[in-house]
Amino acid sequence: MTYLDGLLESRRVSVERAKAERPLAGVKAAAQGAGPRRDFARAVVSSARPSIIAEFKRASPSAGPIAAEADPRSVAMAYERGGAAALSVLTEPERFHGSFDDLRAARSATSLPVLCKDFVIDDYQIWEAAANGADAILLIVAAMSPSELRTRIALVIEAGMTPLVEVHDERELETAIGAGAPVIGVNNRDLRTFVVDASTAIRLRTRIPKGIVTVAESGYRTAGDLAACGGAGYDAVLIGEALMRDADPANALSNLRGVAR
């Protein structure tokens, strides 16, 4: 069993439990009454490129505990001060120790759009994210069939959110393009092995057609990393662990962006 297999299996169990506790009809009603969304895609292309999607992450399977006691409101406000274009919040509860409490707290503290980052294996999770105020949600190509991906992209848009479709190789990229993904994230981390190959995003960028918003993910820590992504044509870079480990995330973000504080 790969890392991804284990993550997906644990999500199936927890999602079935959530569905039993709160039926879909109630979640959809809450989603439809959640208020206006913030435009995630517009936010990440409206500032100097590449913009930064700053992530709130308490832990990960590869790194273990990162910032277990961090306050999502304080971190989100620091990210906004540092010039982040958008936020990403881990909501997977078991391996990443995330929650929708974290997402709601981070979103309420800033004016930035928020990406719900989880492992979607059921349509229920899309409505659940919308009900909790998410502006965008991650869809991982490796976690679903091509037909499921097409259906879920449409469902995310129906729910008022932006789908960020994540790929890890050429085959997955072709699937994402074929499914009509409006935003594509290229993850340098292979979720099957959790090995990071920093050349992945640069290699795949040339294969992404114009008109699709592009995000590079995983392994970025320096201003030079961002410059390389910008030179390759990425609209945004998602950074989590490096910022979460810094005692002054606002300053760390400013330094990455080359802006003095």
C-alpha positions in Angstrom: 0.0 0.0 0.0 1.4 3.4 -1.0 1.2 6.6 1.2 -1.7 7.8 -1.0 -3.6 4.5 -0.7 -3.4 4.8 3.1 -4.6 8.4 3.1 -7.5 7.6 0.8 -8.6 4.6 2.9 -8.6 6.6 6.1 -10.6 9.4 4.4 -13.2 6.8 3.2 -13.8 5.7 6.8 -14.0 9.3 8.2 -16.2 10.5 5.4 -18.7 7.7 5.9 -18.8 8.6 9.6 -19.4 12.3 8.8 -22.2 11.4 6.4 -23.9 9.3 9.1 -23.6 12.2 11.6 -24.7 15.0 9.2 -26.7 13.9 6.1 -25.9 15.4 2.7 -29.1 17.4 2.5 -28.2 19.5 5.5 -24.6 20.0 4.3 -25.8 21.2 0.9 -28.3 23.6 2.6 -25.4 25.0 4.7 -23.2 25.4 1.6 -25.8 27.3 -0.3 -26.3 29.7 2.7 -22.6 30.2 3.4 -22.4 33.6 1.7 -20.3 35.0 -1.1 -17.0 33.3 -2.2 -13.7 35.0 -2.7 -12.2 34.5 -6.2 -9.2 32.2 -5.7 -8.1 32.1 -9.3 -8.2 35.9 -9.8 -6.3 36.4 -6.5 -3.4 34.3 -7.5 -2.9 35.9 -10.9 -3.6 39.5 -9.8 -0.3 40.2 -8.0 3.4 40.0 -9.0 4.1 36.5 -10.4 4.6 34.1 -9.0 2.3 35.0 -6.2 2.4 32.9 -3.0 -0.4 30.7 -1.7 0.6 30.4 2.0 -0.4 27.2 3.7 -1.5 26.5 7.3 -0.3 23.0 8.1 0.1 21.4 11.6 1.7 18.2 10.6 2.4 15.9 7.6 3.1 12.2 7.1 6.6 13.0 5.8 7.6 15.7 8.3 5.7 14.7 11.4 4.6 17.5 13.7 5.3 20.9 12.3 3.4 23.5 14.4 0.9 21.5 16.4 -0.2 24.3 18.6 -0.3 27.1 16.0 -3.2 29.5 16.0 -4.8 29.6 12.5 -6.0 33.2 12.9 -2.6 34.6 13.9 -0.8 32.7 11.2 -3.4 33.7 8.5 -3.0 37.4 9.5 0.8 37.1 9.4 0.5 35.6 5.9 -1.7 38.5 4.7 0.7 41.0 6.2 3.6 39.3 4.4 1.8 39.6 1.0 0.3 36.2 0.4 -2.2 36.2 -2.5 -4.3 33.3 -1.0 -4.3 30.8 1.9 -4.3 27.0 1.8 -5.6 25.2 4.9 -5.1 21.4 5.5 -8.4 19.9 6.7 -7.4 16.2 6.7 -7.7 15.2 10.4 -5.6 12.1 10.9 -2.3 12.4 9.1 -2.2 16.2 8.8 -4.1 17.0 12.1 -6.2 19.5 10.2 -9.9 20.5 10.6 -12.6 22.8 9.3 -12.2 24.7 12.5 -8.8 25.7 11.2 -10.2 26.7 7.8 -13.0 28.8 9.3 -10.7 30.5 11.7 -8.1 31.4 9.1 -10.7 32.7 6.6 -12.4 34.8 9.2 -9.1 36.5 10.1 -8.3 37.8 6.6 -9.7 39.0 3.3 -7.8 36.3 1.4 -9.5 33.4 -0.5 -8.9 30.0 1.1 -8.1 26.7 -0.5 -9.4 23.6 1.3 -6.6 21.1 1.0 -7.8 17.5 1.6 -8.0 14.1 -0.1 -11.4 14.2 -1.9 -12.8 10.7 -2.5 -16.5 11.6 -2.2 -18.8 14.4 -3.5 -19.9 14.9 0.1 -16.5 16.5 0.9 -17.1 19.1 -1.8 -20.3 20.3 -0.2 -18.8 20.0 3.2 -15.9 22.3 2.2 -18.4 24.8 0.7 -20.5 24.7 3.9 -17.4 25.6 5.9 -16.6 28.7 3.8 -13.9 27.4 1.4 -13.3 29.4 -1.7 -11.4 26.6 -3.5 -10.8 22.9 -3.0 -8.1 20.5 -4.1 -8.9 17.7 -6.4 -6.1 15.1 -6.8 -6.0 13.3 -10.2 -4.4 10.2 -8.7 -7.3 9.9 -6.2 -10.1 9.5 -8.7 -11.0 8.2 -12.2 -11.1 10.6 -15.2 -14.9 10.5 -15.2 -15.0 11.3 -11.5 -12.6 14.2 -12.0 -14.8 15.7 -14.7 -17.9 15.4 -12.6 -16.2 16.8 -9.5 -14.8 19.8 -11.3 -18.3 20.7 -12.4 -19.6 20.1 -8.9 -17.0 22.3 -7.3 -18.0 25.1 -9.7 -21.7 24.5 -9.0 -20.9 24.9 -5.3 -19.4 28.3 -6.0 -15.7 27.3 -5.5 -12.6 27.0 -7.6 -11.2 23.5 -8.3 -7.4 23.3 -8.0 -6.6 20.1 -9.9 -3.3 18.5 -8.7 -1.1 16.4 -10.9 2.3 14.7 -10.5 3.3 13.4 -13.9 2.6 13.8 -17.6 -0.3 11.3 -17.7 -2.1 12.9 -14.9 -1.6 16.3 -16.5 -3.2 15.1 -19.7 -6.2 13.9 -17.7 -6.5 17.2 -15.9 -6.4 19.2 -19.2 -8.9 16.8 -20.8 -11.3 17.2 -17.8 -11.3 21.0 -18.3 -9.4 22.0 -15.1 -9.3 25.8 -14.8 -6.4 25.7 -12.3 -3.7 23.1 -12.3 -1.3 22.5 -9.5 1.9 20.5 -10.2 3.1 18.8 -7.1 6.8 18.0 -6.9 6.0 15.4 -4.2 4.9 12.0 -5.5 2.0 11.1 -3.1 2.6 7.4 -3.6 6.2 7.6 -2.2 6.3 11.1 -0.7 9.6 11.7 -2.5 10.1 15.3 -3.7 11.6 15.9 -7.2 12.0 19.6 -7.7 12.3 19.2 -11.4 8.8 18.0 -11.8 7.0 21.3 -11.9 9.5 22.9 -14.2 9.3 19.9 -16.6 5.5 19.8 -16.8 4.9 23.6 -17.1 5.7 23.6 -20.8 2.9 21.1 -21.4 0.1 23.3 -19.8 -1.9 25.3 -22.3 -2.4 29.0 -22.1 -5.5 30.1 -20.3 -5.0 27.7 -17.4 -3.9 29.1 -14.0 -0.8 27.3 -12.9 0.5 26.6 -9.4 3.8 24.9 -8.4 3.7 22.9 -5.2 6.1 21.3 -2.6 9.7 21.8 -1.7 10.0 25.6 -2.1 12.0 27.5 0.5 13.9 30.4 -1.0 13.5 33.5 -3.2 15.6 31.6 -5.8 13.0 28.8 -5.9 10.3 31.4 -6.5 12.3 33.1 -9.2 12.8 29.7 -11.0 9.0 29.0 -10.9 8.3 32.5 -12.2 10.8 32.1 -15.0 9.1 28.8 -16.0 5.8 30.7 -16.2 4.0 29.7 -13.0 1.3 32.0 -11.7 1.7 31.0 -8.1 3.7 28.9 -5.7 2.2 27.1 -2.8 4.5 27.1 0.3 3.6 25.6 3.7 6.2 23.9 5.8 9.0 26.5 5.4 6.6 29.2 6.5 5.0 27.2 9.4 8.4 26.6 10.9 9.5 30.2 10.8 9.0 32.2 14.0 8.0 35.3 11.9 6.0 34.0 8.9 5.1 37.6 7.7 8.8 38.5 7.5 9.6 35.1 5.8 7.0 35.8 3.2 8.3 39.3 2.6 11.8 37.9 2.1 10.6 35.3 -0.3 8.8 38.0 -2.3 11.9 40.3 -2.2 10.0 43.0 -0.3 11.7 44.8 2.6 9.6 45.2 5.8 
